[in-house]
Amino acid sequence: LKEQESKLDVNTRAIVATPSGLLHHIDSSSLSLQSVSFLVIDEADLMVSLECGKEMKDILRYLPTTCQKIIVSAIPGEMERLKRIFLQSPSVLKLQEDTTTKDTVLNDFYMPVFRKDKD
C-alpha cells in the first residue's frame, strides 16, 4: 500500500478499492474522500463473511453524501446485509453468462444510461 500512497491525488474523483485497503489509506491520512464522486468497493462479499459492517460504516462517514457507491461481489447471496448498511435505493445488476452453449466468446454486459440521468 505504500507504493499506492505516492500515486494518490488530493482531488481523487473515483476510487476502486477493497474495504481494508481503503481504510488503511484513510487511517494513514494518505487519502481524503471529500472530493470522491464514485466509490467501487471490490470483494464486498469478504466484508460480509468477516463481519466487517463496522468498517463499512466507518468508510461511509468519510464520503460525501452525493457519492455514488458501488459494491461488487462474486457471491450473490452475501450482499443483502451490505446493501442495507452501505447503499440507498440500490439497483442490482446480476451478470450471468449463458451456460447452455460451449462458446468461448466473451460476453459483454452493460446497463444503458439515459442522457437525463447523466447530469
Secondary structure, 3 states (H helix, E strand, C coil): CHHHHCCCCCCCCEEEECHHHHHHHHHCCCCCCCCCCEEEECCHHHHHHCCCHHHHHHHHHHCCCCCEEEECCCCHHHCHHHHHHHCCCCCCCCCCCCCCCCCCCCCCCCCCCCHHHCC
